[in-house]
Amino acid sequence: MTHINLPTSRRRFLQTGIAAGAWLATASDRTFAANANEEINLGFIGCGGRGGELMRYFQKIAGVNIAGLYDPDPARSAGARNGTQTKATIYDDIRDLIEDDEIDAVVIAACNHWHCLAAIWSMEAGKDVYVEKPLSHSQWEGRQTVAAARKYKRICQVGTQQRSDPMQTQIKHFLHEEQVLGSILSARVNRYGRRGAIGKRSTPLTIDPKLNYDRWLGPAQDQPIYRDKLHYDWHWDWNTGSGEMGNWGVHVLDDLRNNVFQDKVALPKRIFGGGGRVTWNDAGQTPNVHFVYFDTGDIPVVIGLSNLAEIGNAKHPGPGSGYIAYCEGGRLEGQRGGAVAFDKSGKKIKTFRGGGGNDLHQKNFIEAVRSRDSSLLNTDVEVGHLSSGWCNLANVAFRSGQTFTH
């Protein structure tokens, strides 16, 4: 067993060897503790909504067992075990799950601020990792996660599942090999999805005493919470979340990097952004209206995000959650599960249909784990780090209030 020198206080995290770039231990050299039937025991960190969805996808794969569950809210881990109808071990401490030699790989569906730290600890202990998007809460911690995967030779997949939809290959062939629409001139990315206010309390939220709040916080700061709910709405607090840019924006920007740029543009060179949190007067900090221009040094890109209701005849161009590639001979509008190409006159000339990538993305991870070949991954940790980076830097531009040069 590889023991991890884990700090007991989140305040000590930035003082640890990981933060300084000096790794604390040497990972186990085992491939995974699979039996003759190549069964793989998964441990889940985070048993909320997305964690439960991922359990169902992984359960469909032959030889994959839901073996361990951890959540700082014990009601969620107990509910997950009942929902999956398994005999999975419930762990009170994330460190116990990570250090258990019976766990071969870890699936991380915790809050954003936990993604990188949980992934690094898991890989340090010799586990392979499937980590939800966005990979990181900052560019620095994303780079440390990539470094950990390389140092410990671990398989690490990021959960931008649309990359595993075969439709994406068809779109790239259409745009770049057949070049039916000619050269791509510019691109637009959209996320227009209605949400609501999260409340604004006059006194801090009382935390359920059954929940281990210190472990829920992890590396985040211990700050009073003035929204109405602890769960999910952490997305809209900079201390724990990345706003809509890191929630849905990472999916549509990852599609852009994949299909428009074919991953040839790692990060934008300059970013200009604006927006605000308007209308609601709630306790949220992240913008509910956010627009960004990305100078890529090649094809210019803009993204528009809004959580407000559209009024009257106001209508955004293209799909509500997707992208538009504007080309010499027309445009392509892509989104999860589908895409449509139009000629210059607006006539529809081709339709693409896909499935969104769930099921396939989880199977892709297990295939890479069994073969010990990270090149098979559709979203290797470095790819996920760079796509998350567009979101992180867009948030930096918004928060700094000035053009950001990377």
C-alpha positions in Angstrom: 0.0 0.0 0.0 1.2 3.5 -0.8 0.6 5.8 2.1 0.0 9.5 1.2 1.3 12.2 3.4 -2.0 14.1 3.4 -2.3 17.3 5.3 -5.0 17.3 7.9 -5.8 21.0 7.5 -6.7 22.6 4.2 -4.7 25.6 5.3 -1.6 23.5 5.1 -2.3 22.3 1.5 -0.3 25.1 -0.2 2.6 24.4 2.1 2.9 20.7 1.1 5.4 19.3 -1.3 2.8 19.0 -4.0 2.3 22.7 -4.0 6.0 23.2 -4.1 6.4 20.8 -7.0 8.2 18.2 -4.9 6.0 15.1 -5.0 5.5 13.4 -1.6 5.7 9.8 -2.4 6.3 7.2 -5.2 3.2 5.7 -6.6 2.7 2.0 -6.6 4.0 0.3 -9.7 1.1 -2.1 -10.0 -1.0 -1.9 -13.1 -4.3 -2.6 -11.2 -5.4 -5.3 -8.8 -7.6 -7.0 -11.4 -8.4 -10.7 -11.2 -8.1 -13.2 -14.0 -11.4 -11.8 -15.5 -9.9 -8.3 -15.6 -12.5 -7.0 -13.2 -12.0 -3.4 -12.2 -13.1 -2.0 -8.8 -14.1 1.7 -9.0 -14.2 4.1 -6.1 -16.4 7.2 -6.4 -15.5 10.5 -4.8 -18.7 12.6 -4.9 -22.0 10.8 -4.9 -24.4 13.7 -6.0 -26.3 14.0 -9.2 -23.4 13.6 -11.7 -21.8 11.0 -9.5 -24.9 8.9 -9.7 -25.2 9.3 -13.4 -21.6 8.1 -13.8 -22.3 5.1 -11.6 -25.1 4.0 -14.0 -22.8 4.4 -17.0 -20.0 2.4 -15.5 -22.3 -0.3 -14.2 -23.2 -1.2 -17.8 -19.6 -2.2 -18.6 -18.8 -5.8 -18.1 -16.3 -6.5 -15.4 -16.6 -3.1 -13.7 -17.7 -3.0 -10.1 -18.9 -0.1 -8.0 -16.7 -1.0 -5.0 -16.2 2.2 -3.0 -18.2 5.4 -2.2 -17.1 8.6 -0.5 -19.0 11.8 0.0 -18.7 14.3 2.9 -22.5 14.1 3.0 -23.2 10.6 4.3 -26.8 10.7 3.1 -25.5 10.9 -0.5 -23.1 8.0 -0.2 -25.8 5.8 1.4 -28.3 6.9 -1.3 -25.8 6.0 -4.0 -25.2 2.5 -2.6 -29.0 1.9 -2.4 -29.5 3.3 -5.9 -26.8 1.1 -7.5 -27.9 -1.9 -5.5 -24.3 -2.8 -4.7 -22.4 -3.8 -1.6 -19.9 -1.0 -2.1 -17.9 0.1 0.9 -18.8 3.5 2.2 -15.7 5.5 3.4 -15.9 8.3 6.0 -12.6 9.7 4.8 -11.5 10.4 1.2 -8.0 9.2 2.2 -9.2 5.8 3.2 -10.8 5.2 -0.2 -7.7 6.4 -2.0 -5.3 4.2 0.0 -7.4 1.0 -0.3 -5.6 -1.5 -2.4 -8.9 -3.1 -3.4 -9.8 0.1 -5.4 -8.2 0.1 -8.9 -9.5 3.4 -10.3 -11.2 6.5 -8.9 -14.1 8.5 -10.4 -14.2 12.1 -9.2 -17.5 13.9 -9.4 -17.0 16.2 -6.4 -17.1 20.0 -6.4 -14.8 21.8 -8.8 -12.4 22.9 -6.1 -11.7 19.2 -5.2 -11.1 17.9 -8.7 -7.3 18.3 -9.0 -6.4 17.6 -5.4 -8.4 14.4 -5.4 -6.9 13.3 -8.7 -3.4 14.0 -7.6 -3.8 12.1 -4.4 -5.4 9.2 -6.2 -2.6 9.0 -8.9 0.0 9.3 -6.2 -1.5 6.2 -4.6 -1.3 4.3 -7.9 -4.9 4.7 -9.0 -6.2 5.6 -12.5 -8.6 8.5 -12.6 -11.7 9.6 -14.4 -12.3 13.2 -13.3 -15.3 15.4 -14.1 -15.0 18.6 -16.0 -13.7 21.2 -15.6 -10.5 19.6 -14.7 -9.2 22.5 -12.7 -10.3 25.5 -10.6 -7.1 27.3 -11.7 -4.4 26.8 -14.4 -1.7 26.1 -11.8 -3.5 23.2 -10.2 -4.4 21.8 -13.7 -0.7 21.8 -14.6 0.1 19.9 -11.4 -2.5 17.2 -12.3 -1.0 16.7 -15.7 2.4 16.4 -14.1 1.1 13.8 -11.7 -0.4 11.7 -14.4 2.9 11.7 -16.3 5.1 11.2 -13.2 3.1 8.2 -11.9 2.2 6.8 -15.3 -1.5 6.9 -14.6 -4.5 6.8 -17.0 -6.4 10.0 -16.4 -9.5 10.9 -18.4 -11.5 14.2 -18.1 -15.3 14.1 -18.4 -15.9 16.1 -21.6 -17.9 13.1 -22.9 -18.8 14.7 -26.3 -15.3 13.8 -27.5 -16.3 10.1 -27.5 -19.3 10.7 -29.8 -18.3 9.3 -33.3 -20.2 12.3 -34.8 -17.2 14.5 -33.9 -14.9 12.6 -36.3 -17.5 13.0 -39.1 -17.7 16.8 -38.5 -13.9 17.1 -38.6 -13.7 15.2 -41.8 -16.5 17.4 -43.3 -14.8 20.6 -42.2 -11.2 19.9 -42.7 -10.7 17.1 -45.1 -13.6 17.5 -47.5 -13.7 21.3 -46.9 -17.2 21.4 -48.2 -17.7 24.9 -46.7 -14.2 26.1 -47.5 -11.9 27.8 -44.9 -13.2 28.6 -41.5 -13.2 32.4 -41.0 -14.5 32.8 -37.4 -16.4 30.9 -34.7 -19.0 31.6 -32.1 -19.8 29.6 -29.0 -23.1 29.7 -27.1 -24.5 28.7 -23.7 -27.9 30.2 -23.3 -29.6 28.2 -20.5 -32.1 29.7 -18.1 -31.4 29.5 -14.3 -32.7 31.3 -11.3 -31.5 33.2 -8.3 -29.9 31.2 -5.4 -31.1 33.4 -2.6 -29.5 36.0 -0.4 -29.6 35.3 3.3 -29.1 37.9 6.0 -27.3 35.3 8.2 -24.8 32.6 7.1 -26.2 29.2 6.0 -26.4 26.7 8.8 -24.5 23.5 7.7 -26.1 20.2 8.4 -24.2 18.7 11.4 -24.3 15.3 9.7 -22.2 16.6 6.8 -18.4 16.8 7.4 -18.0 20.4 6.3 -14.2 20.5 6.8 -13.8 17.7 4.3 -16.4 19.3 2.0 -14.3 22.4 1.9 -11.0 20.6 1.4 -8.6 23.1 -0.2 -11.3 25.9 -0.4 -11.4 28.8 2.1 -13.7 28.6 5.1 -16.0 31.5 4.3 -19.6 32.2 5.4 -22.2 31.1 2.8 -25.2 33.4 2.2 -27.0 31.4 -0.5 -30.0 29.2 0.4 -28.5 25.8 -0.5 -25.0 24.2 0.0 -25.2 21.6 -2.8 -25.0 22.4 -6.5 -25.1 26.2 -6.1 -21.4 26.1 -5.1 -21.0 26.5 -8.8 -21.8 30.2 -8.5 -19.2 31.0 -5.7 -15.6 31.7 -6.8 -14.3 29.9 -3.7 -15.7 26.5 -4.9 -17.0 26.9 -8.5 -16.2 28.3 -11.9 -19.5 29.8 -12.9 -21.4 28.9 -16.1 -18.1 29.2 -18.0 -16.6 26.3 -16.2 -19.9 24.4 -15.9 -21.3 24.3 -19.5 -18.8 26.6 -21.1 -16.1 23.9 -20.9 -18.2 21.5 -22.9 -18.9 23.9 -25.8 -15.4 25.3 -25.8 -14.0 21.7 -25.8 -16.2 21.0 -28.9 -14.7 24.2 -30.5 -11.1 23.1 -29.7 -11.8 19.6 -31.1 -13.8 20.3 -34.2 -12.8 23.8 -35.3 -9.1 23.9 -34.2 -8.5 20.1 -34.1 -6.6 20.8 -30.8 -4.0 22.8 -32.7 -4.6 25.9 -30.6 -3.8 25.0 -27.0 -4.8 28.3 -25.3 -5.8 31.7 -26.6 -3.1 34.5 -26.7 -5.3 37.3 -25.5 -8.7 37.4 -23.9 -11.2 40.3 -23.6 -14.3 39.6 -21.5 -17.1 41.3 -19.7 -20.5 40.7 -18.2 -22.0 40.7 -14.7 -24.4 39.1 -12.3 -27.5 41.1 -13.0 -31.3 41.2 -12.1 -31.3 38.6 -9.4 -29.7 40.4 -6.4 -28.7 37.1 -4.9 -25.6 35.8 -3.1 -24.0 34.4 -6.3 -20.6 35.8 -7.4 -20.1 34.4 -10.9 -21.7 36.2 -13.9 -25.0 35.2 -15.2 -24.2 37.1 -18.3 -20.7 36.6 -19.7 -19.2 37.4 -23.1 -15.6 36.8 -24.1 -13.4 37.4 -27.2 -10.5 34.9 -27.7 -7.6 36.0 -29.8 -6.2 32.6 -30.9 -3.7 33.9 -33.4 -5.7 32.2 -36.1 -9.5 31.9 -36.2 -11.2 34.6 -33.9 -13.7 33.2 -31.4 -16.4 34.8 -29.3 -18.5 33.1 -26.6 -21.8 34.3 -25.1 -23.3 32.9 -22.0 -26.5 33.9 -20.3 -28.7 32.4 -17.6 -31.5 34.9 -18.1 -34.8 34.4 -19.9 -35.0 35.7 -23.4 -37.6 38.5 -23.7 -39.7 39.3 -26.7 -38.1 38.7 -30.1 -34.6 38.6 -28.7 -32.9 35.4 -30.0 -29.3 34.3 -30.1 -27.9 32.8 -33.4 -27.3 29.1 -33.5 -27.9 26.4 -30.9 -28.5 27.4 -27.2 -25.6 25.2 -26.1 -23.1 24.7 -29.0 -21.0 26.5 -31.5 -21.0 28.0 -35.0 -18.2 27.7 -37.5 -18.5 30.5 -40.0 -16.9 29.5 -43.3 -16.3 30.9 -46.8 -19.1 28.8 -48.2 -21.6 28.8 -45.3 -21.7 27.7 -41.7 -21.8 24.7 -39.5 -23.9 24.7 -36.2 -22.9 22.0 -33.8 -24.2 20.9 -30.4 -24.4 17.9 -28.2 -25.8 15.0 -30.2 -26.2 16.8 -33.5 -24.9 19.3 -36.1 -26.3 21.0 -39.3 -24.3 22.5 -42.2 -25.8 25.3 -44.3 -24.6 26.8 -47.5 -24.0 30.5 -48.1 -27.7 31.1 -48.9 -28.8 29.4 -45.7 -29.9 26.1 -47.3 -29.4 23.0 -45.1 -27.0 20.8 -46.9 -26.0 18.1 -44.3 -27.2 16.8 -41.0 -25.0 15.0 -38.4 -26.5 12.9 -35.6 -24.8 11.7 -32.5 -25.5 10.4 -29.0 -23.8 12.9 -26.8 -20.9 10.6 -25.8 -22.0 9.2 -22.4 -21.5 5.4 -22.1 -18.9 5.6 -24.8 -16.7 8.0 -22.8 -16.7 5.7 -19.8 -16.0 2.6 -21.9 -13.1 4.5 -23.5 -11.6 5.1 -20.0 -12.0 1.4 -19.0 -10.4 0.3 -22.3 -7.4 2.5 -21.7 -7.1 1.2 -18.1 -7.2 -2.4 -19.2 -4.7 -1.9 -22.0 -2.4 0.5 -19.9 -2.4 2.8 -23.0 -3.2 6.5 -22.3 -3.0 7.3 -26.0 -6.4 5.6 -26.4 -8.1 8.2 -24.2 -10.5 10.6 -26.0 -9.9 13.3 -23.4 -6.5 12.7 -21.9 -5.8 14.9 -18.8 -3.7 17.4 -20.8 -6.5 17.8 -23.4 -8.9 18.4 -20.5 -6.5 20.8 -18.8 -6.3 23.0 -21.9 -10.0 23.1 -22.6 -10.6 23.9 -18.9 -7.9 26.6 -19.4 -10.0 28.6 -21.8 -12.6 28.8 -19.1 -10.2 29.6 -16.3 -8.6 32.4 -18.4 -12.0 33.7 -19.4 -12.9 34.0 -15.7 -9.6 35.7 -15.0 -10.3 38.3 -17.7 -13.8 38.9 -16.3 -12.5 39.2 -12.7 -9.6 41.4 -13.5 -11.7 43.8 -15.6 -9.1 44.2 -18.3 -7.7 42.4 -21.3 -5.7 39.3 -20.3 -2.6 38.2 -22.2 -1.5 34.6 -21.7 
